Protein backbone atom coordinates (compact mmCIF):
# COMPACT_ATOMS: atom_id res chain seq x y z
CA UNK A 1 0.00 0.00 0.00
CA UNK A 2 1.46 3.40 -0.93
CA UNK A 3 1.77 6.29 1.52
CA UNK A 4 -1.12 8.25 -0.04
CA UNK A 5 -3.48 5.33 0.42
CA UNK A 6 -2.41 4.89 4.05
CA UNK A 7 -3.45 8.46 4.87
CA UNK A 8 -7.04 7.99 3.76
CA UNK A 9 -9.17 8.02 6.90
CA UNK A 10 -11.61 5.24 7.60
CA UNK A 11 -15.00 5.56 9.19
CA UNK A 12 -15.75 4.49 12.74
CA UNK A 13 -17.84 1.66 11.30
CA UNK A 14 -14.91 0.47 9.14
CA UNK A 15 -12.58 0.60 12.15
CA UNK A 16 -15.11 -1.33 14.22
CA UNK A 17 -15.45 -3.97 11.49
CA UNK A 18 -11.66 -4.38 11.19
CA UNK A 19 -11.35 -4.79 14.96
CA UNK A 20 -14.27 -7.20 15.10
CA UNK A 21 -12.81 -9.31 12.27
CA UNK A 22 -9.41 -9.53 13.99
CA UNK A 23 -11.00 -10.36 17.33
CA UNK A 24 -13.17 -13.07 15.77
CA UNK A 25 -10.07 -14.55 14.11
CA UNK A 26 -8.20 -14.61 17.43
CA UNK A 27 -11.16 -16.11 19.28
CA UNK A 28 -11.45 -18.83 16.64
CA UNK A 29 -7.69 -19.47 16.81
CA UNK A 30 -7.95 -20.08 20.56
CA UNK A 31 -11.08 -22.22 20.20
CA UNK A 32 -9.40 -24.37 17.55
CA UNK A 33 -6.22 -24.75 19.63
CA UNK A 34 -8.26 -25.66 22.73
CA UNK A 35 -10.19 -28.27 20.79
CA UNK A 36 -7.01 -29.66 19.20
CA UNK A 37 -5.25 -29.92 22.59
CA UNK A 38 -8.32 -31.08 24.53
CA UNK A 39 -8.24 -28.07 26.86
CA UNK A 40 -11.36 -27.56 28.96
CA UNK A 41 -10.93 -23.81 29.55
CA UNK A 42 -12.68 -21.73 32.16
CA UNK A 43 -13.88 -18.35 30.92
CA UNK A 44 -10.97 -16.61 32.70
CA UNK A 45 -8.39 -18.89 31.12
CA UNK A 46 -9.99 -18.51 27.69
CA UNK A 47 -10.04 -14.71 28.08
CA UNK A 48 -6.41 -14.66 29.22
CA UNK A 49 -5.29 -16.63 26.16
CA UNK A 50 -7.35 -14.45 23.80
CA UNK A 51 -5.79 -11.36 25.45
CA UNK A 52 -2.34 -12.82 24.88
CA UNK A 53 -3.08 -13.64 21.23
CA UNK A 54 -4.58 -10.15 20.74
CA UNK A 55 -1.47 -8.47 22.13
CA UNK A 56 1.16 -10.76 20.66
CA UNK A 57 -0.52 -12.10 17.51
CA UNK A 58 -1.28 -15.64 16.42
CA UNK A 59 2.29 -16.64 17.25
CA UNK A 60 1.41 -16.46 20.95
CA UNK A 61 -0.23 -19.86 20.61
CA UNK A 62 3.27 -21.37 20.31
CA UNK A 63 4.44 -19.93 23.65
CA UNK A 64 4.72 -22.11 26.73
CA UNK A 65 2.66 -19.45 28.50
CA UNK A 66 -0.37 -20.49 26.44
CA UNK A 67 -0.07 -24.08 27.62
CA UNK A 68 0.51 -22.98 31.23
CA UNK A 69 -2.49 -20.65 31.22
CA UNK A 70 -4.64 -23.38 29.69
CA UNK A 71 -3.57 -26.26 31.92
CA UNK A 72 -1.26 -25.09 34.70
CA UNK A 73 -1.84 -24.45 38.38
CA UNK A 74 -1.83 -20.66 38.32
CA UNK A 75 -1.25 -20.58 42.08
CA UNK A 76 1.99 -22.56 41.76
CA UNK A 77 4.97 -20.20 42.26
CA UNK A 78 7.01 -22.05 39.61
CA UNK A 79 4.21 -21.63 37.05
CA UNK A 80 3.86 -17.93 37.91
CA UNK A 81 7.62 -17.44 37.61
CA UNK A 82 7.71 -19.12 34.19
CA UNK A 83 4.71 -17.11 32.97
CA UNK A 84 6.22 -13.83 34.12
CA UNK A 85 9.57 -14.63 32.48
CA UNK A 86 7.99 -15.51 29.16
CA UNK A 87 5.59 -12.56 29.19
CA UNK A 88 8.33 -10.09 30.06
CA UNK A 89 10.45 -11.50 27.24
CA UNK A 90 7.63 -10.70 24.83
CA UNK A 91 6.76 -7.28 26.28
CA UNK A 92 7.70 -4.20 24.31
CA UNK A 93 10.56 -1.95 25.37
CA UNK A 94 9.75 1.68 24.63
CA UNK A 95 11.73 4.88 24.80
CA UNK A 96 9.79 7.68 26.50
CA UNK A 97 11.42 11.07 27.05
CA UNK A 98 14.85 9.47 26.77
CA UNK A 99 14.06 6.75 29.33
CA UNK A 100 13.49 3.11 28.49
CA UNK A 101 10.44 1.44 30.00
CA UNK A 102 8.79 -1.93 29.60
CA UNK A 103 5.22 -1.51 28.45
CA UNK A 104 2.75 -3.31 30.61
CA UNK A 105 0.42 -5.16 28.28
CA UNK A 106 -2.90 -6.88 28.82
CA UNK A 107 -1.17 -10.23 29.02
CA UNK A 108 0.91 -9.19 31.99
CA UNK A 109 -2.04 -7.55 33.74
CA UNK A 110 -4.18 -10.61 33.08
CA UNK A 111 -1.88 -12.80 35.18
CA UNK A 112 -3.36 -11.21 38.30
CA UNK A 113 -6.77 -12.55 37.31
VEXLUMRO-530205 format. One record per residue (C-alpha): chain; x, y, z. Coordinates in nm, 2 decimals. Example, Ala and Ser with C-alpha at 12.3 -4.5 7.8 and 13.67 -1.06 7.14 Angstrom:
<rec c="A" c1="1.23" c2="-0.45" c3="0.78"/>
<rec c="A" c1="1.37" c2="-0.11" c3="0.71"/>
//
This chain:
<rec c="A" c1="0.00" c2="0.00" c3="0.00"/>
<rec c="A" c1="0.15" c2="0.34" c3="-0.09"/>
<rec c="A" c1="0.18" c2="0.63" c3="0.15"/>
<rec c="A" c1="-0.11" c2="0.82" c3="0.00"/>
<rec c="A" c1="-0.35" c2="0.53" c3="0.04"/>
<rec c="A" c1="-0.24" c2="0.49" c3="0.41"/>
<rec c="A" c1="-0.35" c2="0.85" c3="0.49"/>
<rec c="A" c1="-0.70" c2="0.80" c3="0.38"/>
<rec c="A" c1="-0.92" c2="0.80" c3="0.69"/>
<rec c="A" c1="-1.16" c2="0.52" c3="0.76"/>
<rec c="A" c1="-1.50" c2="0.56" c3="0.92"/>
<rec c="A" c1="-1.58" c2="0.45" c3="1.27"/>
<rec c="A" c1="-1.78" c2="0.17" c3="1.13"/>
<rec c="A" c1="-1.49" c2="0.05" c3="0.91"/>
<rec c="A" c1="-1.26" c2="0.06" c3="1.21"/>
<rec c="A" c1="-1.51" c2="-0.13" c3="1.42"/>
<rec c="A" c1="-1.55" c2="-0.40" c3="1.15"/>
<rec c="A" c1="-1.17" c2="-0.44" c3="1.12"/>
<rec c="A" c1="-1.13" c2="-0.48" c3="1.50"/>
<rec c="A" c1="-1.43" c2="-0.72" c3="1.51"/>
<rec c="A" c1="-1.28" c2="-0.93" c3="1.23"/>
<rec c="A" c1="-0.94" c2="-0.95" c3="1.40"/>
<rec c="A" c1="-1.10" c2="-1.04" c3="1.73"/>
<rec c="A" c1="-1.32" c2="-1.31" c3="1.58"/>
<rec c="A" c1="-1.01" c2="-1.46" c3="1.41"/>
<rec c="A" c1="-0.82" c2="-1.46" c3="1.74"/>
<rec c="A" c1="-1.12" c2="-1.61" c3="1.93"/>
<rec c="A" c1="-1.15" c2="-1.88" c3="1.66"/>
<rec c="A" c1="-0.77" c2="-1.95" c3="1.68"/>
<rec c="A" c1="-0.79" c2="-2.01" c3="2.06"/>
<rec c="A" c1="-1.11" c2="-2.22" c3="2.02"/>
<rec c="A" c1="-0.94" c2="-2.44" c3="1.76"/>
<rec c="A" c1="-0.62" c2="-2.48" c3="1.96"/>
<rec c="A" c1="-0.83" c2="-2.57" c3="2.27"/>
<rec c="A" c1="-1.02" c2="-2.83" c3="2.08"/>
<rec c="A" c1="-0.70" c2="-2.97" c3="1.92"/>
<rec c="A" c1="-0.52" c2="-2.99" c3="2.26"/>
<rec c="A" c1="-0.83" c2="-3.11" c3="2.45"/>
<rec c="A" c1="-0.82" c2="-2.81" c3="2.69"/>
<rec c="A" c1="-1.14" c2="-2.76" c3="2.90"/>
<rec c="A" c1="-1.09" c2="-2.38" c3="2.95"/>
<rec c="A" c1="-1.27" c2="-2.17" c3="3.22"/>
<rec c="A" c1="-1.39" c2="-1.83" c3="3.09"/>
<rec c="A" c1="-1.10" c2="-1.66" c3="3.27"/>
<rec c="A" c1="-0.84" c2="-1.89" c3="3.11"/>
<rec c="A" c1="-1.00" c2="-1.85" c3="2.77"/>
<rec c="A" c1="-1.00" c2="-1.47" c3="2.81"/>
<rec c="A" c1="-0.64" c2="-1.47" c3="2.92"/>
<rec c="A" c1="-0.53" c2="-1.66" c3="2.62"/>
<rec c="A" c1="-0.74" c2="-1.44" c3="2.38"/>
<rec c="A" c1="-0.58" c2="-1.14" c3="2.54"/>
<rec c="A" c1="-0.23" c2="-1.28" c3="2.49"/>
<rec c="A" c1="-0.31" c2="-1.36" c3="2.12"/>
<rec c="A" c1="-0.46" c2="-1.02" c3="2.07"/>
<rec c="A" c1="-0.15" c2="-0.85" c3="2.21"/>
<rec c="A" c1="0.12" c2="-1.08" c3="2.07"/>
<rec c="A" c1="-0.05" c2="-1.21" c3="1.75"/>
<rec c="A" c1="-0.13" c2="-1.56" c3="1.64"/>
<rec c="A" c1="0.23" c2="-1.66" c3="1.73"/>
<rec c="A" c1="0.14" c2="-1.65" c3="2.10"/>
<rec c="A" c1="-0.02" c2="-1.99" c3="2.06"/>
<rec c="A" c1="0.33" c2="-2.14" c3="2.03"/>
<rec c="A" c1="0.44" c2="-1.99" c3="2.37"/>
<rec c="A" c1="0.47" c2="-2.21" c3="2.67"/>
<rec c="A" c1="0.27" c2="-1.95" c3="2.85"/>
<rec c="A" c1="-0.04" c2="-2.05" c3="2.64"/>
<rec c="A" c1="-0.01" c2="-2.41" c3="2.76"/>
<rec c="A" c1="0.05" c2="-2.30" c3="3.12"/>
<rec c="A" c1="-0.25" c2="-2.06" c3="3.12"/>
<rec c="A" c1="-0.46" c2="-2.34" c3="2.97"/>
<rec c="A" c1="-0.36" c2="-2.63" c3="3.19"/>
<rec c="A" c1="-0.13" c2="-2.51" c3="3.47"/>
<rec c="A" c1="-0.18" c2="-2.44" c3="3.84"/>
<rec c="A" c1="-0.18" c2="-2.07" c3="3.83"/>
<rec c="A" c1="-0.13" c2="-2.06" c3="4.21"/>
<rec c="A" c1="0.20" c2="-2.26" c3="4.18"/>
<rec c="A" c1="0.50" c2="-2.02" c3="4.23"/>
<rec c="A" c1="0.70" c2="-2.20" c3="3.96"/>
<rec c="A" c1="0.42" c2="-2.16" c3="3.70"/>
<rec c="A" c1="0.39" c2="-1.79" c3="3.79"/>
<rec c="A" c1="0.76" c2="-1.74" c3="3.76"/>
<rec c="A" c1="0.77" c2="-1.91" c3="3.42"/>
<rec c="A" c1="0.47" c2="-1.71" c3="3.30"/>
<rec c="A" c1="0.62" c2="-1.38" c3="3.41"/>
<rec c="A" c1="0.96" c2="-1.46" c3="3.25"/>
<rec c="A" c1="0.80" c2="-1.55" c3="2.92"/>
<rec c="A" c1="0.56" c2="-1.26" c3="2.92"/>
<rec c="A" c1="0.83" c2="-1.01" c3="3.01"/>
<rec c="A" c1="1.05" c2="-1.15" c3="2.72"/>
<rec c="A" c1="0.76" c2="-1.07" c3="2.48"/>
<rec c="A" c1="0.68" c2="-0.73" c3="2.63"/>
<rec c="A" c1="0.77" c2="-0.42" c3="2.43"/>
<rec c="A" c1="1.06" c2="-0.19" c3="2.54"/>
<rec c="A" c1="0.97" c2="0.17" c3="2.46"/>
<rec c="A" c1="1.17" c2="0.49" c3="2.48"/>
<rec c="A" c1="0.98" c2="0.77" c3="2.65"/>
<rec c="A" c1="1.14" c2="1.11" c3="2.71"/>
<rec c="A" c1="1.49" c2="0.95" c3="2.68"/>
<rec c="A" c1="1.41" c2="0.68" c3="2.93"/>
<rec c="A" c1="1.35" c2="0.31" c3="2.85"/>
<rec c="A" c1="1.04" c2="0.14" c3="3.00"/>
<rec c="A" c1="0.88" c2="-0.19" c3="2.96"/>
<rec c="A" c1="0.52" c2="-0.15" c3="2.84"/>
<rec c="A" c1="0.27" c2="-0.33" c3="3.06"/>
<rec c="A" c1="0.04" c2="-0.52" c3="2.83"/>
<rec c="A" c1="-0.29" c2="-0.69" c3="2.88"/>
<rec c="A" c1="-0.12" c2="-1.02" c3="2.90"/>
<rec c="A" c1="0.09" c2="-0.92" c3="3.20"/>
<rec c="A" c1="-0.20" c2="-0.76" c3="3.37"/>
<rec c="A" c1="-0.42" c2="-1.06" c3="3.31"/>
<rec c="A" c1="-0.19" c2="-1.28" c3="3.52"/>
<rec c="A" c1="-0.34" c2="-1.12" c3="3.83"/>
<rec c="A" c1="-0.68" c2="-1.25" c3="3.73"/>
//
